[in-house]
Amino acid sequence: MPVSLLTVGRFVDFPVSRDAKHSYDRTKRFAFPRKAPTVAAKPVAQRAKRLVVLVSGSGTNLQALLDEIAATGVEAYGAEIVAVGADRDGIEGLARAERAGLPTFVTKVKDYGTREEWDAALAEAVAAHEPDLVVSAGFMKIVGKEFLARFGGRFVNTHPALLPSFPGAHGVRDALAYGARVTGCTVHFVDDGVDTGPIIAQGVVEVRDEDDESALHERIKEVERRLLVDVVGRLARNGYRIEGRKVVIQ
């Protein structure tokens, strides 16, 4: 009976004595072991970033974030709101948060002896929720050194003008008074100046001849909400770095 051996990639038969004590099954030939199929490694799911949102009024920017996260899903958006804070009671922004089932906190300036004490208390209240990013969604207080020591480079703000033009509390009014033909909104990181932090993104709004402050501001707010939602999601999903005054979303 012949036996097959594999030589240089082919089978060769040679005779075996009939007196062999064991029979040989010709169907069982020597062969190279099969290579196991390659299985692509599954990417490790990235943890959704934790957001604390600060409000002082109606909370329309907060609502825009809530709606986008609900529509897209936390994983796809890359972030979730874990708490909402305010500097006053009885505002619609807090009511929106409560309707969404989110924890809220209020830190009033008048409850503290100095502005520095308030700033430290606000920093503690925010830090309790372990945020990756803090978002000012119409928060009308200027934070201080203690807050920025903890959250500098992670505190996102919006402004209703194209910074560095028209900083401060009256950006829309100032743009109209100056006769600007275009204005808009800016999303930026907060530093220790007034609307002077590194710019992340901007949206442009045309100034119309018939505009008054209210009409122009409403159109700016529409662009601002979309821009803020987009920027926060990209910061959370992609990460970023700050190079001097330049913000690079990776």
CYANA upper distance limits for C-alpha pairs under 8 A (distance plus 0.5 A):
  1 MET  CA     15 PRO  CA      5.89
  1 MET  CA     16 VAL  CA      5.51
  1 MET  CA     17 SER  CA      7.21
  1 MET  CA     18 ARG  CA      7.00
  2 PRO  CA     13 ASP  CA      6.02
  2 PRO  CA     14 PHE  CA      5.30
  2 PRO  CA     15 PRO  CA      4.36
  2 PRO  CA     16 VAL  CA      5.79
  3 VAL  CA     12 VAL  CA      8.47
  3 VAL  CA     13 ASP  CA      5.69
  3 VAL  CA     14 PHE  CA      5.85
  3 VAL  CA     15 PRO  CA      6.70
  3 VAL  CA     16 VAL  CA      7.02
  3 VAL  CA     24 TYR  CA      7.75
  3 VAL  CA     26 ARG  CA      7.51
  4 SER  CA     11 PHE  CA      6.41
  4 SER  CA     12 VAL  CA      5.68
  4 SER  CA     13 ASP  CA      4.75
  4 SER  CA     14 PHE  CA      6.98
  4 SER  CA     26 ARG  CA      7.91
  4 SER  CA     29 ARG  CA      6.98
  4 SER  CA     30 PHE  CA      8.10
  5 LEU  CA     11 PHE  CA      6.04
  5 LEU  CA     12 VAL  CA      5.81
  5 LEU  CA     13 ASP  CA      6.96
  5 LEU  CA     29 ARG  CA      7.92
  5 LEU  CA     30 PHE  CA      7.00
  6 LEU  CA     10 ARG  CA      5.95
  6 LEU  CA     11 PHE  CA      5.04
  6 LEU  CA     12 VAL  CA      6.79
  6 LEU  CA     30 PHE  CA      6.55
  6 LEU  CA     31 ALA  CA      7.51
  7 THR  CA     11 PHE  CA      6.70
  7 THR  CA     12 VAL  CA      7.36
 16 VAL  CA     20 ALA  CA      7.75
 47 ARG  CA     75 GLU  CA      8.37
 47 ARG  CA     78 GLY  CA      8.14
 48 ALA  CA     74 VAL  CA      7.21
 48 ALA  CA     75 GLU  CA      6.60
 48 ALA  CA     78 GLY  CA      5.30
 48 ALA  CA     79 ALA  CA      5.05
 48 ALA  CA     80 GLU  CA      6.97
 48 ALA  CA    236 ALA  CA      7.93
 48 ALA  CA    237 ARG  CA      8.39
 49 LYS  CA     78 GLY  CA      6.68
 49 LYS  CA     79 ALA  CA      4.83
 49 LYS  CA     80 GLU  CA      6.79
 49 LYS  CA    131 PRO  CA      8.01
 49 LYS  CA    132 ASP  CA      6.24
 49 LYS  CA    133 LEU  CA      7.90
 49 LYS  CA    236 ALA  CA      6.31
 50 ARG  CA     79 ALA  CA      6.35
 50 ARG  CA     80 GLU  CA      5.94
 50 ARG  CA     81 ILE  CA      6.56
 50 ARG  CA     82 VAL  CA      6.61
 50 ARG  CA    130 GLU  CA      7.73
 50 ARG  CA    131 PRO  CA      5.27
 50 ARG  CA    132 ASP  CA      5.64
 50 ARG  CA    133 LEU  CA      7.03
 51 LEU  CA     79 ALA  CA      7.26
 51 LEU  CA     80 GLU  CA      6.37
 51 LEU  CA     81 ILE  CA      5.05
 51 LEU  CA     82 VAL  CA      6.27
 51 LEU  CA     83 ALA  CA      7.68
 51 LEU  CA    131 PRO  CA      5.78
 51 LEU  CA    132 ASP  CA      6.69
 51 LEU  CA    133 LEU  CA      5.67
 51 LEU  CA    134 VAL  CA      6.20
 51 LEU  CA    135 VAL  CA      7.52
 52 VAL  CA     81 ILE  CA      6.41
 52 VAL  CA     82 VAL  CA      6.41
 52 VAL  CA     83 ALA  CA      5.56
 52 VAL  CA     84 VAL  CA      6.20
 52 VAL  CA     85 GLY  CA      7.86
 52 VAL  CA    126 VAL  CA      7.38
 52 VAL  CA    129 HIS  CA      7.88
 52 VAL  CA    131 PRO  CA      6.40
 52 VAL  CA    133 LEU  CA      7.19
 52 VAL  CA    134 VAL  CA      5.40
 52 VAL  CA    135 VAL  CA      6.76
 53 VAL  CA     62 LEU  CA      7.60
 53 VAL  CA     81 ILE  CA      7.61
 53 VAL  CA     83 ALA  CA      7.07
 53 VAL  CA     84 VAL  CA      5.32
 53 VAL  CA     85 GLY  CA      6.79
 53 VAL  CA    134 VAL  CA      6.34
 53 VAL  CA    135 VAL  CA      5.20
 53 VAL  CA    136 SER  CA      6.43
 53 VAL  CA    137 ALA  CA      6.96
 54 LEU  CA     84 VAL  CA      6.22
 54 LEU  CA     85 GLY  CA      5.23
 54 LEU  CA     86 ALA  CA      6.04
 54 LEU  CA    134 VAL  CA      7.99
 54 LEU  CA    135 VAL  CA      6.65
 54 LEU  CA    136 SER  CA      5.41
 54 LEU  CA    137 ALA  CA      6.30
 54 LEU  CA    138 GLY  CA      7.85
 54 LEU  CA    139 PHE  CA      6.07
 55 VAL  CA     59 GLY  CA      6.64
 55 VAL  CA     62 LEU  CA      8.25
 55 VAL  CA     84 VAL  CA      7.86
 55 VAL  CA     85 GLY  CA      6.83
 55 VAL  CA     86 ALA  CA      5.53
 55 VAL  CA     87 ASP  CA      7.91
 55 VAL  CA     93 GLY  CA      6.62
 55 VAL  CA     94 LEU  CA      8.16
 55 VAL  CA    136 SER  CA      6.95
 55 VAL  CA    137 ALA  CA      5.80
 55 VAL  CA    138 GLY  CA      5.79
 55 VAL  CA    139 PHE  CA      4.90
 55 VAL  CA    140 MET  CA      8.11
 56 SER  CA     86 ALA  CA      6.13
 56 SER  CA     87 ASP  CA      6.62
 56 SER  CA     88 ARG  CA      7.19
 56 SER  CA     91 ILE  CA      7.68
 56 SER  CA     93 GLY  CA      7.54
 56 SER  CA    137 ALA  CA      8.44
 56 SER  CA    138 GLY  CA      6.39
 56 SER  CA    139 PHE  CA      5.24
 56 SER  CA    140 MET  CA      6.43
 57 GLY  CA     91 ILE  CA      6.11
 57 GLY  CA     92 GLU  CA      6.79
 57 GLY  CA     93 GLY  CA      6.20
 57 GLY  CA    138 GLY  CA      7.24
 57 GLY  CA    139 PHE  CA      8.10
 58 SER  CA     91 ILE  CA      6.81
 58 SER  CA     92 GLU  CA      5.10
 58 SER  CA     93 GLY  CA      5.26
 59 GLY  CA     63 GLN  CA      6.70
 59 GLY  CA     92 GLU  CA      6.82
 59 GLY  CA     93 GLY  CA      4.43
 59 GLY  CA     94 LEU  CA      8.11
 59 GLY  CA     96 ARG  CA      7.72
 59 GLY  CA    137 ALA  CA      7.18
 59 GLY  CA    138 GLY  CA      7.50
 60 THR  CA     64 ALA  CA      6.73
 60 THR  CA     93 GLY  CA      7.90
 60 THR  CA    137 ALA  CA      8.38
 60 THR  CA    225 ARG  CA      8.29
 61 ASN  CA     65 LEU  CA      6.93
 61 ASN  CA    137 ALA  CA      5.90
 61 ASN  CA    138 GLY  CA      7.84
 61 ASN  CA    225 ARG  CA      6.01
 61 ASN  CA    228 LEU  CA      8.19
 62 LEU  CA     66 LEU  CA      6.73
 62 LEU  CA     93 GLY  CA      7.69
 62 LEU  CA    137 ALA  CA      6.44
 63 GLN  CA     67 ASP  CA      6.50
 63 GLN  CA     96 ARG  CA      7.54
 64 ALA  CA     68 GLU  CA      6.69
 64 ALA  CA    225 ARG  CA      6.79
 64 ALA  CA    226 ARG  CA      8.18
 64 ALA  CA    229 VAL  CA      7.35
 65 LEU  CA     69 ILE  CA      6.65
 65 LEU  CA    229 VAL  CA      6.18
 66 LEU  CA     70 ALA  CA      6.61
 66 LEU  CA     81 ILE  CA      8.21
 67 ASP  CA     71 ALA  CA      6.57
 68 GLU  CA     72 THR  CA      6.38
 68 GLU  CA     73 GLY  CA      8.41
 68 GLU  CA     77 TYR  CA      8.36
 68 GLU  CA    229 VAL  CA      7.75
 69 ILE  CA     73 GLY  CA      5.72
 69 ILE  CA     74 VAL  CA      6.19
 69 ILE  CA     77 TYR  CA      6.62
 69 ILE  CA     79 ALA  CA      8.18
 69 ILE  CA     80 GLU  CA      7.56
 70 ALA  CA     74 VAL  CA      7.84
 72 THR  CA     76 ALA  CA      6.54
 72 THR  CA     77 TYR  CA      6.47
 73 GLY  CA     77 TYR  CA      6.52
 74 VAL  CA     78 GLY  CA      6.27
 74 VAL  CA     79 ALA  CA      6.17
 74 VAL  CA     80 GLU  CA      6.26
 75 GLU  CA     79 ALA  CA      7.54
 77 TYR  CA    233 GLY  CA      6.12
 77 TYR  CA    236 ALA  CA      8.45
 77 TYR  CA    237 ARG  CA      7.62
 78 GLY  CA    233 GLY  CA      6.53
 78 GLY  CA    234 ARG  CA      8.42
 78 GLY  CA    236 ALA  CA      5.92
 78 GLY  CA    237 ARG  CA      5.37
 79 ALA  CA    233 GLY  CA      7.22
 79 ALA  CA    236 ALA  CA      6.49
 79 ALA  CA    237 ARG  CA      8.09
 81 ILE  CA    102 LEU  CA      8.30
 82 VAL  CA    102 LEU  CA      7.09
 82 VAL  CA    103 PRO  CA      7.61
 82 VAL  CA    129 HIS  CA      7.40
 82 VAL  CA    131 PRO  CA      8.29
 83 ALA  CA     97 ALA  CA      8.46
 83 ALA  CA    102 LEU  CA      6.17
 83 ALA  CA    103 PRO  CA      5.42
 83 ALA  CA    104 THR  CA      6.16
 83 ALA  CA    105 PHE  CA      8.41
 83 ALA  CA    129 HIS  CA      7.41
 84 VAL  CA     94 LEU  CA      7.60
 84 VAL  CA     97 ALA  CA      6.96
 84 VAL  CA    102 LEU  CA      7.51
 84 VAL  CA    103 PRO  CA      6.93
 84 VAL  CA    104 THR  CA      5.33
 84 VAL  CA    105 PHE  CA      7.13
 85 GLY  CA     94 LEU  CA      8.11
 85 GLY  CA    104 THR  CA      5.98
 85 GLY  CA    105 PHE  CA      5.27
 85 GLY  CA    106 VAL  CA      6.15
 85 GLY  CA    107 THR  CA      8.06
 85 GLY  CA    126 VAL  CA      8.07
 86 ALA  CA     94 LEU  CA      7.82
 86 ALA  CA    104 THR  CA      8.43
 86 ALA  CA    105 PHE  CA      6.94
 86 ALA  CA    106 VAL  CA      5.31
 86 ALA  CA    107 THR  CA      6.82
 86 ALA  CA    108 LYS  CA      8.38
 86 ALA  CA    139 PHE  CA      7.86
 87 ASP  CA    106 VAL  CA      6.00
 87 ASP  CA    107 THR  CA      5.50
 87 ASP  CA    108 LYS  CA      5.28
 87 ASP  CA    109 VAL  CA      7.55
 87 ASP  CA    139 PHE  CA      8.37
 87 ASP  CA    141 LYS  CA      8.23
 88 ARG  CA    106 VAL  CA      6.60
 88 ARG  CA    107 THR  CA      7.51
 88 ARG  CA    108 LYS  CA      6.32
 89 ASP  CA     94 LEU  CA      8.29
 89 ASP  CA    106 VAL  CA      7.27
 90 GLY  CA     94 LEU  CA      7.77
 90 GLY  CA     95 ALA  CA      8.32
 91 ILE  CA     95 ALA  CA      7.15
 92 GLU  CA     96 ARG  CA      6.59
 93 GLY  CA     97 ALA  CA      6.98
 94 LEU  CA     98 GLU  CA      6.70
 94 LEU  CA    104 THR  CA      7.38
 95 ALA  CA     99 ARG  CA      6.65
 96 ARG  CA    100 ALA  CA      6.81
 97 ALA  CA    101 GLY  CA      6.90
 97 ALA  CA    102 LEU  CA      5.81
 97 ALA  CA    103 PRO  CA      7.88
 97 ALA  CA    104 THR  CA      7.55
 98 GLU  CA    102 LEU  CA      6.03
 98 GLU  CA    103 PRO  CA      7.57
 98 GLU  CA    104 THR  CA      7.76
105 PHE  CA    125 ALA  CA      7.92
107 THR  CA    111 ASP  CA      8.26
107 THR  CA    118 TRP  CA      7.84
107 THR  CA    121 ALA  CA      7.73
107 THR  CA    122 LEU  CA      6.55
107 THR  CA    125 ALA  CA      8.43
108 LYS  CA    112 TYR  CA      8.06
108 LYS  CA    118 TRP  CA      7.83
109 VAL  CA    115 ARG  CA      7.22
109 VAL  CA    118 TRP  CA      6.11
111 ASP  CA    118 TRP  CA      8.19
112 TYR  CA    117 GLU  CA      6.49
112 TYR  CA    118 TRP  CA      6.04
113 GLY  CA    117 GLU  CA      7.17
113 GLY  CA    118 TRP  CA      8.30
114 THR  CA    118 TRP  CA      7.00
115 ARG  CA    119 ASP  CA      6.63
116 GLU  CA    120 ALA  CA      6.71
116 GLU  CA    144 GLY  CA      7.45
116 GLU  CA    146 GLU  CA      8.25
117 GLU  CA    121 ALA  CA      6.66
118 TRP  CA    122 LEU  CA      6.58
119 ASP  CA    123 ALA  CA      6.69
119 ASP  CA    143 VAL  CA      6.68
119 ASP  CA    144 GLY  CA      6.30
119 ASP  CA    145 LYS  CA      8.25
119 ASP  CA    146 GLU  CA      6.86
119 ASP  CA    147 PHE  CA      6.63
120 ALA  CA    124 GLU  CA      6.75
120 ALA  CA    146 GLU  CA      6.11
120 ALA  CA    147 PHE  CA      6.95
121 ALA  CA    125 ALA  CA      6.68
122 LEU  CA    126 VAL  CA      6.68
122 LEU  CA    147 PHE  CA      7.76
123 ALA  CA    127 ALA  CA      6.47
123 ALA  CA    146 GLU  CA      7.37
123 ALA  CA    147 PHE  CA      5.43
123 ALA  CA    150 ARG  CA      7.79
124 GLU  CA    128 ALA  CA      6.66
125 ALA  CA    129 HIS  CA      8.00
126 VAL  CA    130 GLU  CA      7.78
126 VAL  CA    131 PRO  CA      7.92
127 ALA  CA    131 PRO  CA      7.22
132 ASP  CA    154 ARG  CA      7.56
133 LEU  CA    151 PHE  CA      8.37
133 LEU  CA    154 ARG  CA      5.48
133 LEU  CA    155 PHE  CA      6.59
133 LEU  CA    156 VAL  CA      7.91
134 VAL  CA    151 PHE  CA      7.96
134 VAL  CA    154 ARG  CA      6.64
134 VAL  CA    155 PHE  CA      5.23
134 VAL  CA    156 VAL  CA      6.68
135 VAL  CA    155 PHE  CA      6.36
135 VAL  CA    156 VAL  CA      5.31
135 VAL  CA    157 ASN  CA      6.69
136 SER  CA    155 PHE  CA      7.80
136 SER  CA    156 VAL  CA      6.48
136 SER  CA    157 ASN  CA      5.38
136 SER  CA    158 THR  CA      7.58
137 ALA  CA    157 ASN  CA      7.47
137 ALA  CA    158 THR  CA      7.71
138 GLY  CA    158 THR  CA      8.01
142 ILE  CA    194 VAL  CA      8.41
143 VAL  CA    147 PHE  CA      6.70
143 VAL  CA    148 LEU  CA      7.70
143 VAL  CA    192 ASP  CA      8.48
144 GLY  CA    148 LEU  CA      6.79
144 GLY  CA    192 ASP  CA      7.59
145 LYS  CA    149 ALA  CA      6.41
145 LYS  CA    192 ASP  CA      7.88
146 GLU  CA    150 ARG  CA      7.12
147 PHE  CA    151 PHE  CA      6.54
147 PHE  CA    152 GLY  CA      8.03
148 LEU  CA    152 GLY  CA      4.89
148 LEU  CA    191 ASP  CA      7.60
148 LEU  CA    192 ASP  CA      8.00
151 PHE  CA    155 PHE  CA      6.37
152 GLY  CA    189 PHE  CA      8.35
152 GLY  CA    190 VAL  CA      7.41
152 GLY  CA    191 ASP  CA      7.16
153 GLY  CA    189 PHE  CA      6.70
153 GLY  CA    190 VAL  CA      7.73
153 GLY  CA    191 ASP  CA      8.36
153 GLY  CA    242 ILE  CA      8.17
154 ARG  CA    189 PHE  CA      7.43
155 PHE  CA    189 PHE  CA      6.08
155 PHE  CA    190 VAL  CA      6.19
156 VAL  CA    187 VAL  CA      7.46
156 VAL  CA    188 HIS  CA      6.27
156 VAL  CA    189 PHE  CA      5.15
156 VAL  CA    190 VAL  CA      6.68
157 ASN  CA    187 VAL  CA      6.24
157 ASN  CA    188 HIS  CA      5.96
157 ASN  CA    189 PHE  CA      6.51
157 ASN  CA    190 VAL  CA      6.84
158 THR  CA    185 CYS  CA      7.52
158 THR  CA    186 THR  CA      6.10
158 THR  CA    187 VAL  CA      5.02
158 THR  CA    188 HIS  CA      6.84
158 THR  CA    224 GLU  CA      7.89
158 THR  CA    228 LEU  CA      7.94
159 HIS  CA    163 LEU  CA      8.32
159 HIS  CA    167 PRO  CA      8.26
159 HIS  CA    171 GLY  CA      8.16
159 HIS  CA    185 CYS  CA      6.04
159 HIS  CA    186 THR  CA      5.69
159 HIS  CA    187 VAL  CA      7.07
159 HIS  CA    195 ASP  CA      7.92
160 PRO  CA    171 GLY  CA      6.44
160 PRO  CA    172 VAL  CA      6.78
160 PRO  CA    184 GLY  CA      6.51
160 PRO  CA    185 CYS  CA      4.84
160 PRO  CA    186 THR  CA      7.03
160 PRO  CA    217 HIS  CA      7.96
160 PRO  CA    220 ILE  CA      6.99
160 PRO  CA    221 LYS  CA      7.97
160 PRO  CA    224 GLU  CA      8.05
161 ALA  CA    165 SER  CA      7.30
161 ALA  CA    166 PHE  CA      6.70
161 ALA  CA    167 PRO  CA      7.77
161 ALA  CA    171 GLY  CA      6.07
161 ALA  CA    172 VAL  CA      6.97
161 ALA  CA    175 ALA  CA      8.05
161 ALA  CA    183 THR  CA      6.09
161 ALA  CA    184 GLY  CA      5.26
161 ALA  CA    185 CYS  CA      5.00
161 ALA  CA    186 THR  CA      6.74
162 LEU  CA    166 PHE  CA      7.76
162 LEU  CA    183 THR  CA      6.31
162 LEU  CA    184 GLY  CA      5.89
162 LEU  CA    185 CYS  CA      5.89
162 LEU  CA    186 THR  CA      6.18
162 LEU  CA    202 GLN  CA      7.27
162 LEU  CA    203 GLY  CA      8.25
162 LEU  CA    204 VAL  CA      8.07
163 LEU  CA    167 PRO  CA      6.95
163 LEU  CA    185 CYS  CA      8.33
163 LEU  CA    186 THR  CA      6.87
163 LEU  CA    195 ASP  CA      7.99
163 LEU  CA    196 THR  CA      8.43
163 LEU  CA    199 ILE  CA      8.44
164 PRO  CA    195 ASP  CA      8.21
164 PRO  CA    196 THR  CA      7.61
166 PHE  CA    170 HIS  CA      8.09
166 PHE  CA    171 GLY  CA      5.39
166 PHE  CA    172 VAL  CA      8.30
166 PHE  CA    174 ASP  CA      6.66
166 PHE  CA    175 ALA  CA      6.95
167 PRO  CA    171 GLY  CA      6.26
167 PRO  CA    194 VAL  CA      7.44
167 PRO  CA    195 ASP  CA      6.21
167 PRO  CA    196 THR  CA      8.47
168 GLY  CA    194 VAL  CA      6.88
168 GLY  CA    195 ASP  CA      7.19
170 HIS  CA    174 ASP  CA      6.46
171 GLY  CA    175 ALA  CA      6.65
172 VAL  CA    176 LEU  CA      6.92
172 VAL  CA    213 GLU  CA      6.79
172 VAL  CA    216 LEU  CA      7.79
172 VAL  CA    217 HIS  CA      6.82
173 ARG  CA    177 ALA  CA      6.64
173 ARG  CA    213 GLU  CA      6.24
174 ASP  CA    178 TYR  CA      6.57
175 ALA  CA    179 GLY  CA      6.88
175 ALA  CA    180 ALA  CA      6.02
175 ALA  CA    183 THR  CA      7.34
176 LEU  CA    180 ALA  CA      6.64
176 LEU  CA    207 VAL  CA      8.31
176 LEU  CA    212 ASP  CA      8.26
176 LEU  CA    213 GLU  CA      7.73
180 ALA  CA    207 VAL  CA      7.58
181 ARG  CA    206 GLU  CA      6.79
181 ARG  CA    207 VAL  CA      5.57
181 ARG  CA    208 ARG  CA      8.00
182 VAL  CA    204 VAL  CA      7.27
182 VAL  CA    205 VAL  CA      6.25
182 VAL  CA    206 GLU  CA      4.96
182 VAL  CA    207 VAL  CA      5.65
183 THR  CA    204 VAL  CA      6.33
183 THR  CA    205 VAL  CA      5.74
183 THR  CA    206 GLU  CA      6.76
183 THR  CA    207 VAL  CA      7.15
184 GLY  CA    202 GLN  CA      7.75
184 GLY  CA    203 GLY  CA      5.92
184 GLY  CA    204 VAL  CA      4.80
184 GLY  CA    205 VAL  CA      5.10
184 GLY  CA    206 GLU  CA      8.13
184 GLY  CA    220 ILE  CA      6.24
184 GLY  CA    223 VAL  CA      8.29
185 CYS  CA    202 GLN  CA      6.14
185 CYS  CA    203 GLY  CA      5.80
185 CYS  CA    204 VAL  CA      7.19
185 CYS  CA    205 VAL  CA      8.41
185 CYS  CA    220 ILE  CA      6.95
185 CYS  CA    223 VAL  CA      7.85
185 CYS  CA    224 GLU  CA      6.35
186 THR  CA    199 ILE  CA      7.50
186 THR  CA    200 ILE  CA      8.08
186 THR  CA    201 ALA  CA      6.47
186 THR  CA    202 GLN  CA      4.94
186 THR  CA    203 GLY  CA      7.09
186 THR  CA    224 GLU  CA      8.09
187 VAL  CA    199 ILE  CA      6.76
187 VAL  CA    200 ILE  CA      6.07
187 VAL  CA    201 ALA  CA      5.81
187 VAL  CA    202 GLN  CA      6.70
187 VAL  CA    227 LEU  CA      8.03
187 VAL  CA    228 LEU  CA      7.12
187 VAL  CA    231 VAL  CA      8.26
188 HIS  CA    195 ASP  CA      8.46
188 HIS  CA    197 GLY  CA      6.56
188 HIS  CA    198 PRO  CA      6.11
188 HIS  CA    199 ILE  CA      4.77
188 HIS  CA    200 ILE  CA      5.45
188 HIS  CA    201 ALA  CA      7.45
189 PHE  CA    197 GLY  CA      5.63
189 PHE  CA    198 PRO  CA      5.97
189 PHE  CA    199 ILE  CA      7.05
189 PHE  CA    200 ILE  CA      7.64
190 VAL  CA    195 ASP  CA      7.48
190 VAL  CA    196 THR  CA      7.75
190 VAL  CA    197 GLY  CA      5.38
190 VAL  CA    198 PRO  CA      7.94
191 ASP  CA    195 ASP  CA      8.26
191 ASP  CA    196 THR  CA      7.09
191 ASP  CA    197 GLY  CA      5.33
191 ASP  CA    198 PRO  CA      8.44
192 ASP  CA    196 THR  CA      8.30
192 ASP  CA    197 GLY  CA      8.26
193 GLY  CA    197 GLY  CA      7.61
197 GLY  CA    245 ARG  CA      7.99
198 PRO  CA    242 ILE  CA      8.29
198 PRO  CA    244 GLY  CA      8.21
198 PRO  CA    245 ARG  CA      5.23
198 PRO  CA    246 LYS  CA      6.62
198 PRO  CA    247 VAL  CA      7.07
199 ILE  CA    245 ARG  CA      7.63
199 ILE  CA    246 LYS  CA      7.40
199 ILE  CA    247 VAL  CA      7.18
200 ILE  CA    231 VAL  CA      8.17
200 ILE  CA    246 LYS  CA      8.20
200 ILE  CA    247 VAL  CA      6.12
200 ILE  CA    248 VAL  CA      8.43
201 ALA  CA    227 LEU  CA      8.10
201 ALA  CA    231 VAL  CA      7.79
202 GLN  CA    227 LEU  CA      8.05
203 GLY  CA    223 VAL  CA      6.99
203 GLY  CA    224 GLU  CA      7.67
203 GLY  CA    227 LEU  CA      7.51
204 VAL  CA    223 VAL  CA      8.48
205 VAL  CA    219 ARG  CA      7.83
205 VAL  CA    220 ILE  CA      6.85
205 VAL  CA    223 VAL  CA      8.31
207 VAL  CA    211 ASP  CA      7.24
207 VAL  CA    216 LEU  CA      7.50
211 ASP  CA    215 ALA  CA      6.29
211 ASP  CA    216 LEU  CA      6.25
212 ASP  CA    216 LEU  CA      6.67
213 GLU  CA    217 HIS  CA      6.45
214 SER  CA    218 GLU  CA      6.75
215 ALA  CA    219 ARG  CA      7.14
216 LEU  CA    220 ILE  CA      6.76
217 HIS  CA    221 LYS  CA      6.61
218 GLU  CA    222 GLU  CA      7.03
219 ARG  CA    223 VAL  CA      7.23
220 ILE  CA    224 GLU  CA      6.50
221 LYS  CA    225 ARG  CA      6.56
222 GLU  CA    226 ARG  CA      7.20
223 VAL  CA    227 LEU  CA      6.61
224 GLU  CA    228 LEU  CA      6.49
225 ARG  CA    229 VAL  CA      6.75
226 ARG  CA    230 ASP  CA      6.73
227 LEU  CA    231 VAL  CA      6.54
228 LEU  CA    232 VAL  CA      6.53
229 VAL  CA    233 GLY  CA      6.75
230 ASP  CA    234 ARG  CA      6.77
231 VAL  CA    235 LEU  CA      6.58
232 VAL  CA    236 ALA  CA      6.62
233 GLY  CA    237 ARG  CA      6.54
234 ARG  CA    238 ASN  CA      6.11
234 ARG  CA    239 GLY  CA      7.83
234 ARG  CA    249 ILE  CA      7.73
235 LEU  CA    239 GLY  CA      5.54
235 LEU  CA    240 TYR  CA      6.59
235 LEU  CA    249 ILE  CA      6.87
238 ASN  CA    249 ILE  CA      7.03
238 ASN  CA    250 GLN  CA      5.88
239 GLY  CA    249 ILE  CA      6.55
239 GLY  CA    250 GLN  CA      6.12
240 TYR  CA    247 VAL  CA      7.48
240 TYR  CA    248 VAL  CA      5.96
240 TYR  CA    249 ILE  CA      4.73
240 TYR  CA    250 GLN  CA      5.74
241 ARG  CA    247 VAL  CA      6.44
241 ARG  CA    248 VAL  CA      5.85
241 ARG  CA    249 ILE  CA      7.11
241 ARG  CA    250 GLN  CA      8.05
242 ILE  CA    246 LYS  CA      6.28
242 ILE  CA    247 VAL  CA      5.08
242 ILE  CA    248 VAL  CA      6.77
243 GLU  CA    247 VAL  CA      6.74
243 GLU  CA    248 VAL  CA      8.01
